[in-house]
C-alpha cells in the first residue's frame, strides 16, 4: 500500500471538513480569527493596512531632492 503525502493528507482533510461542516464553517472561523487578531493587535492594524495593497506613488518632491 502506497503512503500518502502531506499535501494529499491536507487536501483530504480539507475536503472532509467541507463535507462535514459546509463552506459556512470556514466563513465563521475566518471572521472569529479576524476579530481576535483585531483585539490582540489593534495598535498595529493601521500599520499593517498601510503596508498592504498598492504602494503609494512617489510625490514630485521625492524626485527633486538635492
DRENKEMI-306436 format. One record per residue (C-alpha): residue in three letters; x, y, z; residue number from 1. Coordinates in steps of 0.05 Angstrom, whole numbers, plus 5000, padded with zeros to 4 digits. Last residue first. Layout:
residues N
   aa     u     v     w    i
  ALA     X     Y     Z  NUM
...
This chain:
residues 66
   aa     u     v     w    i
  UNK  5381  6352  4921   66
  UNK  5311  6325  4927   65
  UNK  5270  6333  4863   64
  UNK  5245  6261  4857   63
  UNK  5216  6260  4927   62
  UNK  5185  6328  4916   61
  UNK  5147  6300  4855   60
  UNK  5110  6252  4901   59
  UNK  5123  6178  4895   58
  UNK  5062  6134  4882   57
  UNK  5037  6097  4942   56
  UNK  5046  6022  4941   55
  UNK  4984  5981  4925   54
  UNK  4954  5940  4979   53
  UNK  4985  5925  5046   52
  UNK  5037  5965  5084   51
  UNK  4987  6019  5106   50
  UNK  4938  5966  5128   49
  UNK  4991  5933  5171   48
  UNK  5008  6000  5202   47
  UNK  4935  6014  5217   46
  UNK  4925  5945  5246   45
  UNK  4985  5950  5293   44
  UNK  4951  5984  5352   43
  UNK  4892  5936  5349   42
  UNK  4938  5875  5352   41
  UNK  4904  5828  5402   40
  UNK  4832  5850  5393   39
  UNK  4838  5858  5317   38
  UNK  4870  5789  5312   37
  UNK  4812  5760  5352   36
  UNK  4762  5793  5306   35
  UNK  4798  5766  5245   34
  UNK  4800  5696  5274   33
  UNK  4726  5697  5290   32
  UNK  4711  5720  5219   31
  UNK  4754  5666  5189   30
  UNK  4722  5613  5235   29
  UNK  4652  5634  5211   28
  UNK  4669  5638  5137   27
  UNK  4703  5570  5140   26
  UNK  4642  5539  5174   25
  UNK  4596  5570  5121   24
  UNK  4630  5525  5070   23
  UNK  4598  5462  5098   22
  UNK  4611  5426  5164   21
  UNK  4621  5353  5146   20
  UNK  4632  5359  5071   19
  UNK  4679  5418  5080   18
  UNK  4717  5383  5136   17
  UNK  4725  5320  5093   16
  UNK  4750  5362  5034   15
  UNK  4801  5397  5078   14
  UNK  4824  5332  5109   13
  UNK  4834  5301  5040   12
  UNK  4873  5362  5017   11
  UNK  4917  5360  5079   10
  UNK  4930  5286  5071    9
  UNK  4947  5295  4997    8
  UNK  4995  5351  5012    7
  UNK  5029  5312  5068    6
  UNK  5039  5254  5020    5
  UNK  5001  5189  5028    4
  UNK  5035  5122  5031    3
  UNK  5029  5067  4979    2
  UNK  5000  5000  5000    1
